[in-house]
């Protein structure tokens, strides 16, 4: 299982479609994902204080686009990136995410 974080509104707009591309796809050319072990790090680093987030739980074996594990941000971790549209039938669950505080320090 791999995970993708986005707003509930963005998912609601796309959930009924056969495939999904996030708003950042045109510039990034891939979909940012993470593993279960990386999820807390991703939420704290990229989404602090954000409201109405959901987490897509994606069956990586069902994703039709190539998945590459890369450390593009030089964080010392390999993150799964989907290089193409996410076929929404690979999304097995959508989980609401409580907002994290603005600062943990």
Biopython code that builds the backbone (N, CA, C, O; Angstrom):
import numpy as np
from Bio.PDB.StructureBuilder import StructureBuilder

atoms = [
    (1, "UNK", "N", (0.847, -1.173, 0.000)),
    (1, "UNK", "CA", (0.000, 0.000, 0.000)),
    (1, "UNK", "C", (0.899, 1.245, 0.000)),
    (1, "UNK", "O", (1.890, 1.316, 0.728)),
    (2, "UNK", "N", (0.527, 2.218, -0.833)),
    (2, "UNK", "CA", (1.174, 3.528, -0.805)),
    (2, "UNK", "C", (0.079, 4.565, -0.576)),
    (2, "UNK", "O", (-1.106, 4.260, -0.709)),
    (3, "UNK", "N", (0.474, 5.788, -0.233)),
    (3, "UNK", "CA", (-0.482, 6.791, 0.212)),
    (3, "UNK", "C", (-0.253, 8.125, -0.493)),
    (3, "UNK", "O", (0.877, 8.504, -0.800)),
    (4, "UNK", "N", (-1.364, 8.827, -0.739)),
    (4, "UNK", "CA", (-1.322, 10.154, -1.348)),
    (4, "UNK", "C", (-2.231, 11.057, -0.534)),
    (4, "UNK", "O", (-3.371, 10.694, -0.247)),
    (5, "UNK", "N", (-1.736, 12.235, -0.158)),
    (5, "UNK", "CA", (-2.489, 13.194, 0.656)),
    (5, "UNK", "C", (-3.001, 14.317, -0.249)),
    (5, "UNK", "O", (-2.267, 14.835, -1.090)),
    (6, "UNK", "N", (-4.259, 14.680, -0.063)),
    (6, "UNK", "CA", (-4.861, 15.765, -0.820)),
    (6, "UNK", "C", (-6.052, 16.301, -0.049)),
    (6, "UNK", "O", (-6.441, 15.732, 0.972)),
    (7, "UNK", "N", (-6.631, 17.387, -0.527)),
    (7, "UNK", "CA", (-7.800, 17.945, 0.155)),
    (7, "UNK", "C", (-9.034, 17.101, -0.174)),
    (7, "UNK", "O", (-9.124, 16.484, -1.235)),
    (8, "UNK", "N", (-9.962, 17.096, 0.753)),
    (8, "UNK", "CA", (-11.212, 16.375, 0.536)),
    (8, "UNK", "C", (-11.931, 16.915, -0.688)),
    (8, "UNK", "O", (-12.512, 16.144, -1.452)),
    (9, "UNK", "N", (-11.902, 18.229, -0.887)),
    (9, "UNK", "CA", (-12.577, 18.846, -2.031)),
    (9, "UNK", "C", (-11.972, 18.369, -3.340)),
    (9, "UNK", "O", (-12.703, 18.068, -4.284)),
    (10, "UNK", "N", (-10.639, 18.295, -3.414)),
    (10, "UNK", "CA", (-10.000, 17.841, -4.654)),
    (10, "UNK", "C", (-10.377, 16.383, -4.939)),
    (10, "UNK", "O", (-10.627, 16.016, -6.087)),
    (11, "UNK", "N", (-10.416, 15.559, -3.892)),
    (11, "UNK", "CA", (-10.787, 14.161, -4.103)),
    (11, "UNK", "C", (-12.254, 14.053, -4.540)),
    (11, "UNK", "O", (-12.577, 13.275, -5.437)),
    (12, "UNK", "N", (-13.136, 14.827, -3.912)),
    (12, "UNK", "CA", (-14.553, 14.795, -4.280)),
    (12, "UNK", "C", (-14.746, 15.136, -5.763)),
    (12, "UNK", "O", (-15.608, 14.558, -6.426)),
    (13, "UNK", "N", (-13.954, 16.060, -6.275)),
    (13, "UNK", "CA", (-14.024, 16.433, -7.685)),
    (13, "UNK", "C", (-13.587, 15.306, -8.614)),
    (13, "UNK", "O", (-14.027, 15.237, -9.762)),
    (14, "UNK", "N", (-12.728, 14.432, -8.122)),
    (14, "UNK", "CA", (-12.095, 13.429, -8.981)),
    (14, "UNK", "C", (-12.481, 11.985, -8.687)),
    (14, "UNK", "O", (-12.186, 11.102, -9.492)),
    (15, "UNK", "N", (-13.125, 11.724, -7.569)),
    (15, "UNK", "CA", (-13.378, 10.348, -7.135)),
    (15, "UNK", "C", (-14.179, 9.538, -8.151)),
    (15, "UNK", "O", (-13.968, 8.332, -8.276)),
    (16, "UNK", "N", (-15.080, 10.170, -8.867)),
    (16, "UNK", "CA", (-15.900, 9.452, -9.836)),
    (16, "UNK", "C", (-15.248, 9.246, -11.186)),
    (16, "UNK", "O", (-15.809, 8.574, -12.051)),
    (17, "UNK", "N", (-14.076, 9.813, -11.375)),
    (17, "UNK", "CA", (-13.371, 9.692, -12.646)),
    (17, "UNK", "C", (-12.578, 8.384, -12.699)),
    (17, "UNK", "O", (-12.202, 7.854, -11.654)),
    (18, "UNK", "N", (-12.320, 7.861, -13.888)),
    (18, "UNK", "CA", (-11.528, 6.629, -13.974)),
    (18, "UNK", "C", (-10.055, 6.833, -13.616)),
    (18, "UNK", "O", (-9.367, 5.886, -13.238)),
    (19, "UNK", "N", (-9.573, 8.082, -13.738)),
    (19, "UNK", "CA", (-8.200, 8.347, -13.332)),
    (19, "UNK", "C", (-8.102, 9.728, -12.684)),
    (19, "UNK", "O", (-8.983, 10.574, -12.834)),
    (20, "UNK", "N", (-7.003, 9.924, -11.963)),
    (20, "UNK", "CA", (-6.797, 11.142, -11.174)),
    (20, "UNK", "C", (-5.393, 11.670, -11.425)),
    (20, "UNK", "O", (-4.418, 10.919, -11.456)),
    (21, "UNK", "N", (-5.322, 12.986, -11.603)),
    (21, "UNK", "CA", (-4.050, 13.711, -11.660)),
    (21, "UNK", "C", (-4.189, 14.904, -10.732)),
    (21, "UNK", "O", (-5.136, 15.678, -10.873)),
    (22, "UNK", "N", (-3.273, 15.076, -9.784)),
    (22, "UNK", "CA", (-3.373, 16.223, -8.880)),
    (22, "UNK", "C", (-3.091, 17.537, -9.598)),
    (22, "UNK", "O", (-2.586, 17.555, -10.720)),
    (23, "UNK", "N", (-3.422, 18.617, -8.939)),
    (23, "UNK", "CA", (-3.187, 19.947, -9.510)),
    (23, "UNK", "C", (-1.710, 20.178, -9.830)),
    (23, "UNK", "O", (-1.386, 20.933, -10.747)),
    (24, "UNK", "N", (-0.814, 19.534, -9.083)),
    (24, "UNK", "CA", (0.627, 19.708, -9.303)),
    (24, "UNK", "C", (1.163, 18.859, -10.451)),
    (24, "UNK", "O", (2.334, 18.988, -10.809)),
    (25, "UNK", "N", (0.340, 17.999, -11.034)),
    (25, "UNK", "CA", (0.824, 17.076, -12.066)),
    (25, "UNK", "C", (1.430, 17.767, -13.290)),
    (25, "UNK", "O", (2.480, 17.330, -13.760)),
    (26, "UNK", "N", (0.816, 18.824, -13.825)),
    (26, "UNK", "CA", (1.417, 19.451, -15.007)),
    (26, "UNK", "C", (2.855, 19.936, -14.784)),
    (26, "UNK", "O", (3.677, 19.868, -15.698)),
    (27, "UNK", "N", (3.159, 20.418, -13.595)),
    (27, "UNK", "CA", (4.522, 20.898, -13.347)),
    (27, "UNK", "C", (5.451, 19.774, -12.870)),
    (27, "UNK", "O", (6.617, 19.732, -13.262)),
    (28, "UNK", "N", (4.944, 18.863, -12.028)),
    (28, "UNK", "CA", (5.793, 17.805, -11.473)),
    (28, "UNK", "C", (5.939, 16.601, -12.403)),
    (28, "UNK", "O", (6.974, 15.934, -12.398)),
    (29, "UNK", "N", (4.922, 16.327, -13.188)),
    (29, "UNK", "CA", (4.888, 15.176, -14.101)),
    (29, "UNK", "C", (4.816, 13.826, -13.382)),
    (29, "UNK", "O", (5.076, 12.788, -13.991)),
    (30, "UNK", "N", (4.466, 13.832, -12.098)),
    (30, "UNK", "CA", (4.230, 12.598, -11.353)),
    (30, "UNK", "C", (3.331, 12.916, -10.170)),
    (30, "UNK", "O", (3.085, 14.081, -9.858)),
    (31, "UNK", "N", (2.845, 11.871, -9.516)),
    (31, "UNK", "CA", (1.998, 12.019, -8.330)),
    (31, "UNK", "C", (2.819, 11.648, -7.107)),
    (31, "UNK", "O", (3.345, 10.539, -7.013)),
    (32, "UNK", "N", (2.925, 12.579, -6.176)),
    (32, "UNK", "CA", (3.670, 12.354, -4.941)),
    (32, "UNK", "C", (2.931, 11.355, -4.058)),
    (32, "UNK", "O", (1.738, 11.516, -3.798)),
    (33, "UNK", "N", (3.627, 10.336, -3.602)),
    (33, "UNK", "CA", (3.067, 9.357, -2.671)),
    (33, "UNK", "C", (4.091, 9.084, -1.583)),
    (33, "UNK", "O", (5.213, 9.588, -1.627)),
    (34, "UNK", "N", (3.693, 8.284, -0.611)),
    (34, "UNK", "CA", (4.611, 7.896, 0.455)),
    (34, "UNK", "C", (4.227, 6.509, 0.951)),
    (34, "UNK", "O", (3.167, 5.981, 0.616)),
    (35, "UNK", "N", (5.106, 5.938, 1.749)),
    (35, "UNK", "CA", (4.834, 4.653, 2.385)),
    (35, "UNK", "C", (4.183, 4.930, 3.747)),
    (35, "UNK", "O", (4.108, 6.078, 4.185)),
    (36, "UNK", "N", (3.723, 3.884, 4.398)),
    (36, "UNK", "CA", (3.115, 4.034, 5.727)),
    (36, "UNK", "C", (4.118, 4.643, 6.705)),
    (36, "UNK", "O", (3.746, 5.469, 7.539)),
    (37, "UNK", "N", (5.376, 4.246, 6.610)),
    (37, "UNK", "CA", (6.411, 4.752, 7.509)),
    (37, "UNK", "C", (6.703, 6.229, 7.271)),
    (37, "UNK", "O", (7.154, 6.919, 8.186)),
    (38, "UNK", "N", (6.458, 6.720, 6.083)),
    (38, "UNK", "CA", (6.745, 8.115, 5.729)),
    (38, "UNK", "C", (5.547, 9.043, 5.911)),
    (38, "UNK", "O", (5.700, 10.261, 5.824)),
    (39, "UNK", "N", (4.378, 8.504, 6.156)),
    (39, "UNK", "CA", (3.148, 9.296, 6.164)),
    (39, "UNK", "C", (3.174, 10.417, 7.200)),
    (39, "UNK", "O", (2.829, 11.553, 6.873)),
    (40, "UNK", "N", (3.566, 10.134, 8.420)),
    (40, "UNK", "CA", (3.609, 11.168, 9.461)),
    (40, "UNK", "C", (4.592, 12.280, 9.088)),
    (40, "UNK", "O", (4.305, 13.459, 9.292)),
    (41, "UNK", "N", (5.741, 11.906, 8.545)),
    (41, "UNK", "CA", (6.745, 12.885, 8.096)),
    (41, "UNK", "C", (6.152, 13.798, 7.020)),
    (41, "UNK", "O", (6.305, 15.018, 7.081)),
    (42, "UNK", "N", (5.479, 13.205, 6.044)),
    (42, "UNK", "CA", (4.884, 13.976, 4.947)),
    (42, "UNK", "C", (3.825, 14.938, 5.487)),
    (42, "UNK", "O", (3.797, 16.107, 5.103)),
    (43, "UNK", "N", (2.965, 14.460, 6.363)),
    (43, "UNK", "CA", (1.919, 15.318, 6.926)),
    (43, "UNK", "C", (2.521, 16.483, 7.710)),
    (43, "UNK", "O", (2.063, 17.618, 7.576)),
    (44, "UNK", "N", (3.533, 16.215, 8.518)),
    (44, "UNK", "CA", (4.151, 17.273, 9.325)),
    (44, "UNK", "C", (4.933, 18.261, 8.475)),
    (44, "UNK", "O", (4.918, 19.461, 8.749)),
    (45, "UNK", "N", (5.606, 17.779, 7.462)),
    (45, "UNK", "CA", (6.456, 18.661, 6.656)),
    (45, "UNK", "C", (5.671, 19.471, 5.622)),
    (45, "UNK", "O", (5.944, 20.657, 5.432)),
    (46, "UNK", "N", (4.712, 18.853, 4.963)),
    (46, "UNK", "CA", (4.062, 19.499, 3.826)),
    (46, "UNK", "C", (2.630, 19.964, 4.082)),
    (46, "UNK", "O", (2.083, 20.724, 3.282)),
    (47, "UNK", "N", (2.012, 19.526, 5.176)),
    (47, "UNK", "CA", (0.608, 19.856, 5.405)),
    (47, "UNK", "C", (0.300, 20.366, 6.814)),
    (47, "UNK", "O", (-0.822, 20.161, 7.279)),
    (48, "UNK", "N", (1.220, 21.014, 7.513)),
    (48, "UNK", "CA", (0.917, 21.452, 8.886)),
    (48, "UNK", "C", (-0.223, 22.462, 8.917)),
    (48, "UNK", "O", (-0.235, 23.424, 8.149)),
    (49, "UNK", "N", (-1.175, 22.237, 9.807)),
    (49, "UNK", "CA", (-2.277, 23.169, 9.986)),
    (49, "UNK", "C", (-3.356, 23.105, 8.931)),
    (49, "UNK", "O", (-4.364, 23.801, 9.058)),
    (50, "UNK", "N", (-3.189, 22.296, 7.888)),
    (50, "UNK", "CA", (-4.197, 22.233, 6.834)),
    (50, "UNK", "C", (-5.427, 21.472, 7.295)),
    (50, "UNK", "O", (-5.329, 20.461, 7.991)),
    (51, "UNK", "N", (-6.577, 21.973, 6.896)),
    (51, "UNK", "CA", (-7.864, 21.379, 7.245)),
    (51, "UNK", "C", (-8.359, 20.513, 6.088)),
    (51, "UNK", "O", (-7.904, 20.649, 4.953)),
    (52, "UNK", "N", (-9.279, 19.639, 6.393)),
    (52, "UNK", "CA", (-10.006, 18.860, 5.374)),
    (52, "UNK", "C", (-9.106, 18.056, 4.444)),
    (52, "UNK", "O", (-9.307, 18.047, 3.230)),
    (53, "UNK", "N", (-8.126, 17.389, 5.011)),
    (53, "UNK", "CA", (-7.269, 16.515, 4.209)),
    (53, "UNK", "C", (-7.799, 15.091, 4.243)),
    (53, "UNK", "O", (-8.410, 14.661, 5.221)),
    (54, "UNK", "N", (-7.556, 14.375, 3.165)),
    (54, "UNK", "CA", (-7.821, 12.944, 3.127)),
    (54, "UNK", "C", (-6.565, 12.236, 2.636)),
    (54, "UNK", "O", (-5.710, 12.827, 1.977)),
    (55, "UNK", "N", (-6.480, 10.967, 2.971)),
    (55, "UNK", "CA", (-5.356, 10.133, 2.558)),
    (55, "UNK", "C", (-5.910, 9.021, 1.676)),
    (55, "UNK", "O", (-6.776, 8.254, 2.099)),
    (56, "UNK", "N", (-5.409, 8.939, 0.456)),
    (56, "UNK", "CA", (-5.781, 7.834, -0.424)),
    (56, "UNK", "C", (-4.886, 6.650, -0.106)),
    (56, "UNK", "O", (-3.661, 6.771, -0.112)),
    (57, "UNK", "N", (-5.489, 5.519, 0.169)),
    (57, "UNK", "CA", (-4.766, 4.270, 0.407)),
    (57, "UNK", "C", (-4.789, 3.499, -0.912)),
    (57, "UNK", "O", (-5.836, 3.009, -1.337)),
    (58, "UNK", "N", (-3.647, 3.400, -1.543)),
    (58, "UNK", "CA", (-3.539, 2.921, -2.920)),
    (58, "UNK", "C", (-2.854, 1.557, -2.955)),
    (58, "UNK", "O", (-1.775, 1.376, -2.390)),
    (59, "UNK", "N", (-3.490, 0.612, -3.621)),
    (59, "UNK", "CA", (-2.876, -0.697, -3.846)),
    (59, "UNK", "C", (-1.872, -0.539, -4.985)),
    (59, "UNK", "O", (-2.252, -0.453, -6.153)),
    (60, "UNK", "N", (-0.603, -0.504, -4.635)),
    (60, "UNK", "CA", (0.450, -0.237, -5.629)),
    (60, "UNK", "C", (0.465, -1.268, -6.748)),
    (60, "UNK", "O", (0.843, -0.946, -7.874)),
    (61, "UNK", "N", (0.063, -2.495, -6.462)),
    (61, "UNK", "CA", (0.061, -3.536, -7.489)),
    (61, "UNK", "C", (-1.027, -3.310, -8.536)),
    (61, "UNK", "O", (-0.952, -3.864, -9.633)),
    (62, "UNK", "N", (-2.034, -2.505, -8.210)),
    (62, "UNK", "CA", (-3.115, -2.233, -9.155)),
    (62, "UNK", "C", (-2.891, -0.969, -9.990)),
    (62, "UNK", "O", (-3.613, -0.726, -10.957)),
    (63, "UNK", "N", (-1.893, -0.165, -9.616)),
    (63, "UNK", "CA", (-1.615, 1.079, -10.342)),
    (63, "UNK", "C", (-1.077, 0.726, -11.726)),
    (63, "UNK", "O", (-0.127, -0.046, -11.860)),
    (64, "UNK", "N", (-1.695, 1.300, -12.740)),
    (64, "UNK", "CA", (-1.293, 0.963, -14.119)),
    (64, "UNK", "C", (-0.106, 1.787, -14.612)),
    (64, "UNK", "O", (0.611, 1.351, -15.512)),
    (65, "UNK", "N", (0.114, 2.962, -14.043)),
    (65, "UNK", "CA", (1.255, 3.803, -14.426)),
    (65, "UNK", "C", (2.511, 3.323, -13.679)),
    (65, "UNK", "O", (2.406, 2.699, -12.623)),
    (66, "UNK", "N", (3.681, 3.612, -14.222)),
    (66, "UNK", "CA", (4.923, 3.228, -13.536)),
    (66, "UNK", "C", (5.074, 3.944, -12.186)),
    (66, "UNK", "O", (4.736, 5.119, -12.047)),
    (67, "UNK", "N", (5.585, 3.211, -11.209)),
    (67, "UNK", "CA", (5.906, 3.771, -9.896)),
    (67, "UNK", "C", (7.419, 3.686, -9.723)),
    (67, "UNK", "O", (8.017, 2.620, -9.871)),
    (68, "UNK", "N", (8.028, 4.832, -9.407)),
    (68, "UNK", "CA", (9.476, 4.877, -9.158)),
    (68, "UNK", "C", (9.692, 5.355, -7.723)),
    (68, "UNK", "O", (9.016, 6.275, -7.262)),
    (69, "UNK", "N", (10.624, 4.734, -7.030)),
    (69, "UNK", "CA", (10.998, 5.157, -5.682)),
    (69, "UNK", "C", (12.229, 6.043, -5.806)),
    (69, "UNK", "O", (13.286, 5.607, -6.260)),
    (70, "UNK", "N", (12.067, 7.313, -5.389)),
    (70, "UNK", "CA", (13.113, 8.305, -5.610)),
    (70, "UNK", "C", (13.267, 9.221, -4.397)),
    (70, "UNK", "O", (12.335, 9.406, -3.614)),
    (71, "UNK", "N", (14.453, 9.782, -4.263)),
    (71, "UNK", "CA", (14.734, 10.780, -3.227)),
    (71, "UNK", "C", (15.012, 12.118, -3.912)),
    (71, "UNK", "O", (16.137, 12.617, -3.873)),
    (72, "UNK", "N", (14.004, 12.686, -4.530)),
    (72, "UNK", "CA", (14.172, 13.924, -5.293)),
    (72, "UNK", "C", (14.390, 15.144, -4.404)),
    (72, "UNK", "O", (14.981, 16.129, -4.846)),
    (73, "UNK", "N", (13.919, 15.092, -3.150)),
    (73, "UNK", "CA", (14.087, 16.231, -2.241)),
    (73, "UNK", "C", (15.308, 16.077, -1.341)),
    (73, "UNK", "O", (15.532, 16.890, -0.445)),
    (74, "UNK", "N", (16.090, 15.040, -1.580)),
    (74, "UNK", "CA", (17.326, 14.780, -0.826)),
    (74, "UNK", "C", (17.070, 14.722, 0.686)),
    (74, "UNK", "O", (17.796, 15.321, 1.479)),
    (75, "UNK", "N", (16.025, 13.988, 1.058)),
    (75, "UNK", "CA", (15.686, 13.819, 2.466)),
    (75, "UNK", "C", (16.215, 12.506, 3.037)),
    (75, "UNK", "O", (15.997, 12.207, 4.211)),
    (76, "UNK", "N", (16.904, 11.729, 2.217)),
    (76, "UNK", "CA", (17.427, 10.455, 2.677)),
    (76, "UNK", "C", (16.380, 9.354, 2.702)),
    (76, "UNK", "O", (16.588, 8.315, 3.329)),
    (77, "UNK", "N", (15.247, 9.574, 2.020)),
    (77, "UNK", "CA", (14.180, 8.579, 1.952)),
    (77, "UNK", "C", (13.742, 8.425, 0.503)),
    (77, "UNK", "O", (13.693, 9.397, -0.250)),
    (78, "UNK", "N", (13.429, 7.207, 0.126)),
    (78, "UNK", "CA", (12.906, 6.946, -1.207)),
    (78, "UNK", "C", (11.383, 7.000, -1.151)),
    (78, "UNK", "O", (10.753, 6.206, -0.452)),
    (79, "UNK", "N", (10.799, 7.934, -1.885)),
    (79, "UNK", "CA", (9.355, 8.115, -1.922)),
    (79, "UNK", "C", (8.797, 7.529, -3.215)),
    (79, "UNK", "O", (9.408, 7.688, -4.272)),
    (80, "UNK", "N", (7.646, 6.855, -3.153)),
    (80, "UNK", "CA", (7.033, 6.356, -4.376)),
    (80, "UNK", "C", (6.373, 7.491, -5.161)),
    (80, "UNK", "O", (5.602, 8.278, -4.611)),
    (81, "UNK", "N", (6.686, 7.558, -6.436)),
    (81, "UNK", "CA", (6.098, 8.552, -7.333)),
    (81, "UNK", "C", (5.419, 7.811, -8.479)),
    (81, "UNK", "O", (6.009, 6.924, -9.097)),
    (82, "UNK", "N", (4.170, 8.185, -8.753)),
    (82, "UNK", "CA", (3.426, 7.570, -9.849)),
    (82, "UNK", "C", (3.614, 8.443, -11.088)),
    (82, "UNK", "O", (3.200, 9.602, -11.107)),
    (83, "UNK", "N", (4.240, 7.881, -12.121)),
    (83, "UNK", "CA", (4.527, 8.625, -13.349)),
    (83, "UNK", "C", (3.416, 8.412, -14.374)),
    (83, "UNK", "O", (3.573, 7.688, -15.357)),
    (84, "UNK", "N", (2.314, 9.055, -14.114)),
    (84, "UNK", "CA", (1.143, 8.980, -14.970)),
    (84, "UNK", "C", (-0.084, 9.184, -14.105)),
    (84, "UNK", "O", (0.020, 9.456, -12.909)),
    (85, "UNK", "N", (-1.236, 9.051, -14.715)),
    (85, "UNK", "CA", (-2.486, 9.200, -13.969)),
    (85, "UNK", "C", (-2.673, 8.010, -13.031)),
    (85, "UNK", "O", (-2.260, 6.892, -13.336)),
    (86, "UNK", "N", (-3.293, 8.266, -11.906)),
    (86, "UNK", "CA", (-3.658, 7.207, -10.969)),
    (86, "UNK", "C", (-5.022, 6.665, -11.385)),
    (86, "UNK", "O", (-6.009, 7.401, -11.387)),
    (87, "UNK", "N", (-5.080, 5.399, -11.732)),
    (87, "UNK", "CA", (-6.365, 4.776, -12.009)),
    (87, "UNK", "C", (-7.100, 4.619, -10.665)),
    (87, "UNK", "O", (-6.609, 3.947, -9.758)),
    (88, "UNK", "N", (-8.260, 5.236, -10.554)),
    (88, "UNK", "CA", (-8.936, 5.342, -9.259)),
    (88, "UNK", "C", (-9.424, 3.999, -8.716)),
    (88, "UNK", "O", (-9.737, 3.904, -7.529)),
    (89, "UNK", "N", (-9.498, 2.966, -9.545)),
    (89, "UNK", "CA", (-9.864, 1.657, -8.998)),
    (89, "UNK", "C", (-8.751, 1.069, -8.136)),
    (89, "UNK", "O", (-8.977, 0.071, -7.452)),
    (90, "UNK", "N", (-7.556, 1.657, -8.150)),
    (90, "UNK", "CA", (-6.462, 1.229, -7.272)),
    (90, "UNK", "C", (-6.583, 1.832, -5.874)),
    (90, "UNK", "O", (-5.879, 1.413, -4.955)),
    (91, "UNK", "N", (-7.472, 2.812, -5.710)),
    (91, "UNK", "CA", (-7.693, 3.430, -4.393)),
    (91, "UNK", "C", (-8.618, 2.511, -3.602)),
    (91, "UNK", "O", (-9.783, 2.330, -3.957)),
    (92, "UNK", "N", (-8.094, 1.943, -2.541)),
    (92, "UNK", "CA", (-8.853, 0.965, -1.764)),
    (92, "UNK", "C", (-9.598, 1.594, -0.588)),
    (92, "UNK", "O", (-10.636, 1.082, -0.168)),
    (93, "UNK", "N", (-9.083, 2.684, -0.063)),
    (93, "UNK", "CA", (-9.736, 3.396, 1.035)),
    (93, "UNK", "C", (-9.382, 4.863, 0.946)),
    (93, "UNK", "O", (-8.342, 5.244, 0.409)),
    (94, "UNK", "N", (-10.276, 5.680, 1.487)),
    (94, "UNK", "CA", (-10.019, 7.109, 1.625)),
    (94, "UNK", "C", (-10.250, 7.428, 3.097)),
    (94, "UNK", "O", (-11.344, 7.213, 3.619)),
    (95, "UNK", "N", (-9.216, 7.942, 3.765)),
    (95, "UNK", "CA", (-9.251, 8.161, 5.201)),
    (95, "UNK", "C", (-9.169, 9.656, 5.494)),
    (95, "UNK", "O", (-8.298, 10.345, 4.962)),
    (96, "UNK", "N", (-10.061, 10.158, 6.327)),
    (96, "UNK", "CA", (-9.978, 11.560, 6.764)),
    (96, "UNK", "C", (-8.769, 11.720, 7.664)),
    (96, "UNK", "O", (-8.418, 10.825, 8.432)),
    (97, "UNK", "N", (-8.146, 12.871, 7.552)),
    (97, "UNK", "CA", (-6.934, 13.142, 8.320)),
    (97, "UNK", "C", (-7.156, 14.357, 9.204)),
    (97, "UNK", "O", (-7.476, 15.433, 8.700)),
    (98, "UNK", "N", (-6.989, 14.204, 10.532)),
    (98, "UNK", "CA", (-7.126, 15.381, 11.386)),
    (98, "UNK", "C", (-6.000, 16.377, 11.123)),
    (98, "UNK", "O", (-4.885, 15.964, 10.805)),
    (99, "UNK", "N", (-6.264, 17.683, 11.248)),
    (99, "UNK", "CA", (-5.204, 18.672, 10.999)),
    (99, "UNK", "C", (-4.092, 18.574, 12.038)),
    (99, "UNK", "O", (-4.346, 18.331, 13.218)),
    (100, "UNK", "N", (-2.882, 18.761, 11.588)),
    (100, "UNK", "CA", (-1.733, 18.808, 12.483)),
    (100, "UNK", "C", (-1.516, 20.247, 12.912)),
    (100, "UNK", "O", (-1.895, 21.171, 12.192)),
    (101, "UNK", "N", (-0.908, 20.452, 14.078)),
    (101, "UNK", "CA", (-0.625, 21.834, 14.492)),
    (101, "UNK", "C", (0.309, 22.522, 13.510)),
    (101, "UNK", "O", (1.069, 21.869, 12.795)),
    (102, "UNK", "N", (0.244, 23.853, 13.485)),
    (102, "UNK", "CA", (1.106, 24.659, 12.606)),
    (102, "UNK", "C", (2.580, 24.380, 12.886)),
    (102, "UNK", "O", (3.390, 24.297, 11.963)),
    (103, "UNK", "N", (2.916, 24.239, 14.148)),
    (103, "UNK", "CA", (4.309, 24.026, 14.528)),
    (103, "UNK", "C", (4.363, 22.973, 15.618)),
    (103, "UNK", "O", (3.570, 22.998, 16.559)),
    (104, "UNK", "N", (5.293, 22.057, 15.488)),
    (104, "UNK", "CA", (5.453, 21.019, 16.511)),
    (104, "UNK", "C", (6.590, 21.354, 17.465)),
    (104, "UNK", "O", (6.886, 20.580, 18.375)),
    (105, "UNK", "N", (7.211, 22.473, 17.266)),
    (105, "UNK", "CA", (8.346, 22.838, 18.110)),
    (105, "UNK", "C", (7.956, 23.917, 18.976)),
    (105, "UNK", "O", (8.763, 24.387, 19.778)),
]
sb = StructureBuilder()
sb.init_structure("model")
sb.init_model(0)
sb.init_chain("A")
sb.init_seg("    ")
for serial, (resi, resn, name, xyz) in enumerate(atoms, 1):
    if name == "N":
        sb.init_residue(resn, " ", resi, " ")
    sb.init_atom(name, np.array(xyz, "f"), 0.0, 1.0, " ", f" {name:<3s}", serial, name[0])
structure = sb.get_structure()
